[in-house]
Amino acid sequence: MIALNVNTLGDFPEDLIMAKMDIEAKMIEDGVITEKQPFQEFISTLSLQDCVYMKGRDVIPFKFVEGKRDSYLVYVNDDTKHKDVYEELLKRLQSVNYDVTKFVKQDIDMMLKHDLDKDQLFIINGHYYQ
């Protein structure tokens, strides 16, 4: 799995461009899209807002995406300020072997017991998990 930070587009554009080409090829093959997309439209198609990791007040949108050649963890984070948050995200994902369905769903009563300024939570498709 290759991790790609959308925020590093200016630093490493070739990594993101190659991944975009690989992912788009798979999406076209699967009928998700019909042709290559402009970058902003491509990012919108990924729906990064559907999976979000929260640690306190820090938030990292992310998504697992399959390409024709590789699989990717696409995320948005300011690594210069919040690298530790990204590392915590990776630890949590590794702990469930990158299968977010293994997280425990939290109902509203459980959520009220959390200290949202400190706890780690995932919001996946509008539901809370820990």
C-alpha positions in Angstrom: 0.0 0.0 0.0 1.3 3.4 -1.0 0.4 6.4 1.3 -0.3 9.6 -0.6 -0.8 13.0 1.0 -2.9 15.3 -1.2 -1.2 18.3 0.5 2.2 17.3 -0.9 1.1 17.9 -4.5 3.5 20.9 -4.7 6.4 18.9 -3.2 6.1 15.6 -5.1 3.7 16.1 -8.0 5.0 13.1 -9.9 3.9 10.7 -7.1 0.3 12.0 -7.1 0.2 12.1 -10.9 1.3 8.5 -11.3 -1.1 7.4 -8.6 -3.9 9.4 -10.2 -3.2 7.7 -13.6 -3.2 4.2 -11.9 -6.4 4.8 -10.0 -8.2 6.4 -12.9 -7.3 3.4 -15.1 -8.9 1.1 -12.6 -12.0 3.4 -12.2 -12.4 3.5 -16.0 -12.0 -0.3 -16.2 -14.6 -0.8 -13.5 -17.0 1.7 -15.0 -16.9 4.2 -12.1 -15.8 7.0 -14.5 -15.7 7.1 -18.3 -12.6 9.2 -18.9 -9.7 10.9 -17.2 -10.7 13.7 -14.9 -9.2 17.1 -14.0 -7.4 16.9 -10.6 -10.1 18.6 -8.5 -12.9 16.4 -10.0 -10.7 13.3 -9.4 -10.3 14.3 -5.7 -14.0 14.9 -5.4 -14.7 11.4 -6.9 -12.6 9.9 -4.2 -15.0 11.2 -1.5 -12.3 11.7 1.1 -15.0 13.2 3.4 -16.5 9.7 3.9 -13.7 8.5 6.1 -12.3 10.8 8.7 -9.9 10.2 11.6 -10.0 12.5 14.6 -7.6 12.8 17.4 -8.7 15.6 19.6 -9.1 18.6 17.4 -7.0 17.2 14.6 -8.8 15.7 11.6 -7.4 13.6 8.7 -9.7 12.7 5.9 -8.6 9.5 4.1 -9.7 6.7 1.8 -8.3 3.4 0.6 -8.3 3.2 -3.2 -7.4 0.4 -5.6 -5.4 1.1 -8.7 -4.6 -1.3 -11.5 -1.1 -1.8 -10.2 -1.1 -0.7 -6.5 -3.4 0.1 -3.6 -3.3 3.5 -2.0 -4.1 5.2 1.2 -5.0 8.8 0.0 -5.2 11.3 2.9 -5.1 15.0 3.6 -2.8 16.2 6.3 -0.3 19.0 7.1 2.6 16.6 7.9 4.8 19.5 8.9 2.6 20.2 11.9 0.6 17.0 12.5 2.9 14.2 11.6 2.2 12.5 14.9 -1.5 12.5 14.2 -0.8 10.7 10.9 1.4 8.2 12.6 -1.4 7.5 15.1 -3.9 7.0 12.2 -1.5 4.5 10.7 -1.1 2.6 14.0 -4.9 2.4 14.4 -5.3 1.2 10.8 -2.5 -1.3 11.2 -4.1 -2.6 14.4 -7.2 -3.8 12.3 -5.1 -4.8 9.3 -6.4 -1.8 7.3 -10.0 -3.1 7.7 -12.1 -0.2 9.1 -15.1 -2.5 9.5 -13.3 -4.0 12.5 -13.7 -0.8 14.5 -16.4 -0.7 17.1 -19.4 1.4 16.2 -20.3 4.0 18.8 -23.9 5.0 19.5 -24.8 8.5 20.8 -24.7 7.4 24.4 -21.2 6.1 24.0 -20.2 9.3 22.2 -21.3 11.4 25.2 -18.8 9.5 27.4 -15.8 10.4 25.2 -13.5 13.3 25.8 -13.6 14.6 22.2 -10.6 16.8 22.9 -8.4 13.7 23.6 -9.9 10.5 22.2 -9.3 9.0 18.8 -12.4 8.5 16.7 -13.3 7.6 13.2 -16.3 8.9 11.3 -17.0 6.5 8.5 -20.0 7.2 6.2 -21.6 9.4 8.9 -21.2 6.8 11.8 -18.8 7.0 14.7 -16.3 4.3 15.4 -13.5 3.7 17.9 
